[in-house]
Amino acid sequence: MISKNRISQIRKLHAKKFRDESGLFLVEGYKSVEMLCASDFEVEEIFATENALTDNAVWLSSLSPTLVTAEEMSRISTMQTPPELLAIALQRQSLPDIPAEQPVLALDHISDPGNLGTIIRTADWFDIQHIVCSPDCVEFYNPKVIQATMGSFTHIHVHYRSLPEFLKQESTYRRILGTFLGGEDIRRFEFNRNDILVIGNESNGISAEVASTVTRRITIPTAAQGRDTAESLNAAVAAAVVMFRMTGC
């Protein structure tokens, strides 16, 4: 069972302020918790319903999860439909350096948690292991971001830095690619293995300061020629399309 005081402590982790203060974050759902436990993240505690313990007895038994009722799970969870499994883990205290020979994603003010989570999940699929976010991007440990990654948060290193400063430094030995209307068609563009791809804000695109560091402008062509069409693609969708071409899949 779980005490009312413990429930109150866990619920504080719904807010960024307390995640920052404690260095902890929430992971919810079977797949995400399973991948968390197989990763190098340090797990503080796991909470499981009776159903979860029955269905996952083999791998859960060695982790000594705390049994909670469905009602208690709904109180500690951030999800509208509470999961059967929920874990509390420690945030990473340090990240590895970004290798000069690998591709990188740079995200400029991505504000939607679902978009960031989907981008992380897609980067994992295309083996892009490092993402650099501007400080005004949504927080990596936001529960909705973690949920949207479907466990890929355990594989990808997400850095928060001043993008103009980072990109200017990196442009001395690799290209900075930005997605713009009227850029070079990605179907004919020759990508390099260590390019940096910049994806802009959902509504406003790449900011002027970040755009000034871009060395090559690229575009995703539309098939809707000769008629009105959408003004732009969703940020996560645009990132996925370019990553597909960028990695030579």
N, C-alpha and C positions, 0 to 999 in steps of 0.2 A: 504493500500500500504506500501511498504518498501523502505527506502532511500538507495542510493548507499553507503553511509557511514555505514549503518547498515549491508548491504550485506558484505561489506569488513570486518567488525568486526566478523561476523559469519564465514566467510571463514577462518579466522585465527584459528578457532577451529578445522580445518582439521589437524593442526600440533600439535604434543605433547607439544612442548615448550609453546604454548599459552594455551593449556588445563591445563598444570601445573600452569602457572602464574595466570590464571583466576579462577581455580577451577571449571570450567564448562566443559560440554561434550554434544555431539550431540546424539539424539535418532531419528531414521528414520523409517517410515513405520507405518501402521495402528496398527498392533498387538503390536509392541514394545511401541509405544506412549500410547496406551490404558493401557497397563500394568504399564507403568511408572506413569501414572496419578492415578492409583489405589494403588501405592506403597508409602513407606515413603520417597522417594526422593522428594526434593523440586524442583518444575518446575519453571523456570524463564520465559519462553515464548513458545508459540506454534504457528507454522506457518501452514496454511492450504490453499489448493487450493479451488476453487469454488466447484469442485466435492466432495472434502472431507467434506465441510460444508453441502452440500446437502445430502450426504450419512450418515453423522454422527451427524445430527442436535441435536438429543436428548442429547447426552453426551458432545458434544463440545460446545454447546451454553453457558453453565455455566462457561466455561474456558476462554472466551473472546479471541479466537485465532486471530492472525494477518492474514488477507487475502493476499495471494500472487498469482501472475500469475504462469503458468507452467514454463515460462522462468526464472522468479525470483527463483522458487524452484530449478531449475536445477543449478543455480549459487551458492546457499547456500548448496546444497546437496553434499555428497561425493559419491553417488551411480551413476552408469552408466545410469540406468533408474531411474530418480528422483521419489521420493515417493509423495504421496498426502499430507502426514502429516510429520512434522519435529518438534522436540522439543529441547529446550536447558534446561539442568538441572544442578543442583549443585552436585558436587561429594560428596560422603560421607566423613565426617570429622573424623569419628571414627568407629571402628568395634567392635562387641562384642567379648568377650573371646571365645576361642575354647573349648567346653565342653570335658572333659576327657572321657566321656562315648560314644561319637559319632564317627563314622568313618570320616576320613579326606583324601582328595587327596593332594598329594605333587607333584608339577610339576617342573621338572628340565630342564630349558632352552627350554621351548616350544616357538618357534619363529614365528609360523604361526598364524595369527589372526583367521583364520577360524577354526583351530584346537582348540585354546583356547575357542572360542565361542561355538563350538560344545561340548567340554568337560563340560563347564558350563551348557549348556542346558541338557546334559545327567545326570550330577550330580543332577540337579533339579528333573529330572524324578525319580531317584533312592533315593531321599531324603538325599543326602549328602550335607550338608549346608555350609561346610567350605572347601575352597581350599587354600593351601599355595603355592605360586609361588616363585621361585628363583628370585632375582633382575634382572636377564638377560632374564626373560620371556617377551613376548610381553605385552604391557600395557593393563590393564583391560578396560580403557576408550577409547581405539582405536575404531574408528567408525565401522571398520570391525568386531571387536570382539563383540561389542554391537549388530550389525546386526545379526551375527551368533547365538547369544543366543536366538533369537526370543522372547525376553521379560524376559527370565530366569535370566538375570543380576539383576533383582529386588529382587530375592529370595535368591541368593547365596552370601556369604561373601568371598571375594577374598583378601587374605593377601599377602604381599610381604616381605619375610624375608630371611636371610641366611639359606639355607636348612640344611647344615651340623650342624650348631648350633642348629636349631630348632629340627631336628630329634634326635640328641644326647640327648637333654633334654627330649623329649617325650619317648624315648626308655626305660626310667627307669620304666615306668608303662604300656607301650603297645608295640605291635610288629610293626616293620617297614618292610613292604612287598615291594619288588622290582621285576619288570618284567624283566626276563632274559631268554635267551635260555638255556636249560638244567636245569631249576629250577624244583620245585615240580609242578606236574600237577594240575591245578586249579580244575579239575573235582573231584579230591579226596582230595583236601586241605580243612582243617577245618578252616574256617574264624572265627575270633572273631568280635564282634559288633564294637569295638573301634579300629580296625586296621587302620594303615596309609598306603595307597597305593601310591607308588612312580612311576610316569610315566616319562620316559626320553625324551630327545631331539629327534626330528623326524629323524635325520640322524645318530646321534652318540650314542643314548641311554642314559643311566644313567651315569653321570660323575663318575670318580674314587673316588673323595672326597665324593660324596653323596653315592656311592655304599658301601663305608666303614662303613656307618651307618645302612645299611640294615641288619635286623636280620633273615629274611627268604626270600629266592629267589623262585619265582613262575614263571610258564610259561604257555602260551596258546598253547595247542598241535595243530599240523596241521593234517588235514585229508588226505593230499597228501603224503602218505607213498610210498617210493620206487621210487620217481621221483624228479627232480629239481622243486623247488617252490619258491615263494617270500621269500626274506631274512627276512622280518619282516612285521608286520602290521602297518598301519597308527596309529599314537599316539592316536588320538581320538577314533579310532575303538578299539584298545587294551584296552583303559580305559573303554569303554562301556562294553566290554565282561567281564572284571574282576569285574566291579561294579555290573553287573547282578548277578554273583556268590557271590560276597562279601556281598551283602545285602539280600541274600536268596530269591530272586524273583523266 
